[in-house]
Amino acid sequence: MKSGPLSDFRPFLGVFARHLPRLALGTSAGAAAAAAAIGLMSISGWFISAAAAAGLAPATAHLFNFFLPSIGVRLFAVLRTAARYGERVFTHDATLRVLEDLRVWFYRRIEPLAPAGLWRFRSGDLLNRIVADIDALDHLYLRAFSPAAVALVVAISAFLLLAVYDARIGAAVLGLMVFGGIGVCSAAAGAAGAAGHGLALRSAELRTLAVEGLQGLAEIVSFGAAGRHRESLLRTQSELMASQRRMAHIRGMSAAAMHLLSGAAVLAALYLGCGLVGSGRLSGDMLSLFALAAAAAFESVFGLPAAFQFFSRTRAAGGRLVEIVAAGPAVVFEEWAKRRRIARTLFSTR
């Protein structure tokens, strides 16, 4: 059976599922913050443009209602701040709880493997898997799945908002957001596949060599292996830096592509909006609403390419954890294993 891109994460889904309400709450707060940002930018742009247009006609300037739009600006500003704060609190709280449970889950599964099942793994490598590889799994929710869900909600909301005035503007902005969220992310993930995998392996190897160099310093010096150990450290460090440079280049290119698409969305909104103004179907002050709504909507997809670019690194970290968990113990005591399963069932129901 061929393994899919998410097959390495299947053993961890149960741990994530236990915190699903907190994860959903953080994602909802992120969607609320993004929606409030769109409302804030749109109303602010329209308010400034409409106030300037009203000031051009002194005879009717006193008829312009300054109070209602200003209330909307303040409301969206407060909502955006509160929702963004809630998103940070809820998402990081859920992520830290998941990482805590993952470490407990991982330890319970490697405990029966000791000592015979763990002899082929170096102590520094085991330490790196327990700490760094489990920490890398926070990309799954915090930097990939949650932002992707928020971007999907924002894209649909932006389309519905703009389609109220003109479906072509909403479709243009939605199409560019989909292209950025899927096309650019896929290109970044594909280009960074080998570099991300190498980044995970070289980071683990460098930490392992550093730990072994400290723990076995006396033996290394006694047997005259200090030079070889230093060369291994420098070689691994050079390979790690090469992978980091590759990832930085890909991140810069994907960020440039997203900015170009964002500018194209603003230009498309302005171009189509100018046609509506010229035909008399739309007032001139609504142009700023279209442009700023498109720009604000694109903020939700800006971080997606960088997140999915590191997906191969997260997948490699998950695979390194599964490699140990999948190994069975050398000796299994059936009666002891049965009692252990019963005890886990009893404690899990409390």
RAVEN-V139436 format. One line per field, one symbol per residue. phi: phi as a letter, one per 20 degrees, with the letter a starting at -180 (. if undefined). A space follows every 10 residues. Layout:
BEGIN
phi: ???
END
This chain:
BEGIN
phi: .feefdffdg feffffffdg gfffffffff ffffffffff ffffffffff ffffffdgfd ffefeeffff ffffffffff ffffffffff ffffffffff ffffgfffee gfefeffdfe dfffffffff effffffffg efdcffffff ffffffffff fffgebffff ffffffffff fdffffffff fegfffffff ffffffffff fffffdffff ffemdfffff ffffffffff ffffffffff ffffffffff ffffffffff ffffffffen ebefffffff ffffffffff dfefgffffe ffffffffff ffgefffeff ccefffffff ffffffffee
END
